[in-house]
Amino acid sequence: MAKAGWIFMLFLALQLLFCLSQNDYLDRTGWSSIDCGINDIRTDGMIIWDVDSDYTQTGSNKLVQKETSRDEFNTLRFFPNSTQENCYIVPAERQTIRYIIRAGFYYGNYDGLSSPPTFDLFINDLKWTTVNTSKNNGEPFYEEIMYENNGSGFFKICLKEIKDGGVPFISLLEAVVLWNKMYSQMESNVTYNLVTRTNLGGEELRFDPLNFEEMYNRIWSKGAAPSNCTTSSGFIDVTATYENYPPNLLLKDSVESNGSHPIILTVDLPQSNSQSAYFVFYITELVEKNSSESRSMKIEINGQDQGTVEAPNNGETSVITKYPVTVSGPSINITFTRSNESSLPPMISGMEVFTKWDPNVNQNQNQPPPSTAAGGHVSFAYTLMIPLVFLLVA
């Protein structure tokens, strides 16, 4: 390759390094990504997927029979010995800070039995959830929580067999530390289950090192426009920063009601009992309103009045949090209705719903020491830049 070509590649690497150094929220310190069942470390963009044998001493690796488009779901670790403590020890910060913790599951008929198991998942000896791997029509899915660590320096995540439930397994584990203040109304020392995180009117969004849009490794699922709604796209202020750092790609697409019809969003809850929920709505104005036009909407959750919200100026976003809201399952309806003063119908770009977790279980104090297997991370930009420098000099 000509010397000019190496100079160009070096310039790109330096630009990437500059972007990383200029944005606090690009700090990946404290991230853990574990691909259960792989034999060698692999990279996916800037995400380094670790071998899970560094974090657990039990279970066995297996390939799925029916592969998916995401490599992290094509291997798994299963735990046939129920007399053992089948746990992962994942390093964490030694200060009290909130994490996103996500576990992924995909049966893929790895054992040839066509019988997806059901088992319990625990974190730090508290029951997290019961995992039914036949849900989501047999496709890959995640269990995710917002978890505030206790400064112990590790998370202990265990899988436990239940009677007639089958052999537990896991496809992936991820932990992302939230260095910046986010989800400001979440209570300290409280865990929240993610129910849904949806990009309304747009495609699925994930962490992408090429555009630095979603910088907290959150997954925004694709949200189709409800009936009586259309999808709108427009320009937004890309320099603005909003609470929870929503990605710009989330904000530039919205669903808008047709005429006087409301927007009705239905959310399935994992439990039917009465529970406290945390709602975040991202409302972007994508229409250039004239002086005679206005957009305001009334919000109701399962018939409960949650007040009226006025849309922001064109290209701007309002982040609306409603907490606590008492809800009961198995599903709830969230309704956005044009207010009497509004000349324009309701519009919304994205939504997150969490439920407050109340683990009514005593924590076992006899926990193992933290793992020392996971070392510090080296910036991907540096790893890219170093060989380029040597090639340029040569």
C-alpha positions, 0 to 999 in steps of 0.5 A: 500500500502506498505511503499516502494510504497508511497516512490516511488510515493513521488519520482515521485511527487518530480521529477515533482516539480523539473522539474517545478522549473528548467524550466522557460517556465513551468510557468503557472502563468497567464493561464486561462482555462474556460469550458463554461457551467460546474457547478463544477471546473474540472482538465485535467492533470495540466489544471484547467478548471474553471466554467464560471459563475465566469466570466459572469453574463448572458446566460444559461448552456446547454449540447450538444446532440452529445458528443465529445472526449474532455470534454470542448466541451460537455457543452456550454453557450448560450445567448438568450437575445440580449438586454444584454451585453453578455460578459466574464471578464477574468483576465490578467496581469497588464503589457503589454505582449503578450497572446494566446487567444483562444475561442472554439465552438461546436454546437452539436445540443444542442437546437435540431434545427439543425441550427448552428448560426452565430454571432460576437465575440469581444475583448475589444470592438473591433470586433475579428471575425464573428463566423460561427458555421457550419464550420469545417463540424459541428465539434469543432473548435477554433478561436485564436489570438496573443493579446498584452494586454494593462495593464488593468488587464482584457480582455473583450470578448463579443458575439453579435447576428447578424440579422438572425444569431441565438443565440450566444454560446461559449464552452470554453475560454483560455488565456495563457501569453507568459512570454518568448520572442517569435515570435520576428518579431511580432509588438508591440500593434498589434494582429495576427489571427492564420490561421494554426499551423500544425505538418507536418508528425505527430499527433496532439500535445497539452499541456501534463503534462506527457512529458512537450513538448508543454508548451504554451498550443498551439494546433498543428494540424495533418498534412498529407504528401502532394502528392509526399511526404513521412513522415520521423522520426529521432533523434533530439537534445533534449537539444537544444532550438529554437525560439518560443520553438517548441515541440520536438515531432513536430521536430522529424517528417518531410515531405520530397519530393520524388525526384525532386518534390516540397512540396506544402502546401495549406492554406485557409485564413479566408478573401479573401482581401489583407492582411499582413501575418506572416509565421514560418517554422520549418525545421529539418534535420533528415538525416545523410548527408555525405560530398557530400550531401546538402539540400537547398530549395527555398521558394515561397508564392503565387509565391513570392520569399522568398529566399533560406534556407539551412537545418541545421546539422543532428538532428538540427532545423532552425526556419525561419520567413517570415514577412510581406508577402502580401497575398490574399485569399481565399487560398494560396500556399507555395512551397518548391523547391530543389535549384540547389545546393542541392542534397537532396529534401526539408524537413519541420517539422512544420508551423505556419501562422498568419494574421495581424489584423486591427480592424477598430473599435473605442474602447469603453472606458466605460469598466467594472472593472476587475473581482475578481473571479479568484484567484491565481493558486496553482502548481499541483505538490504541490497539488500532493505532499502534500497528499503523504507526509501525507500518507508517514508519517502515 
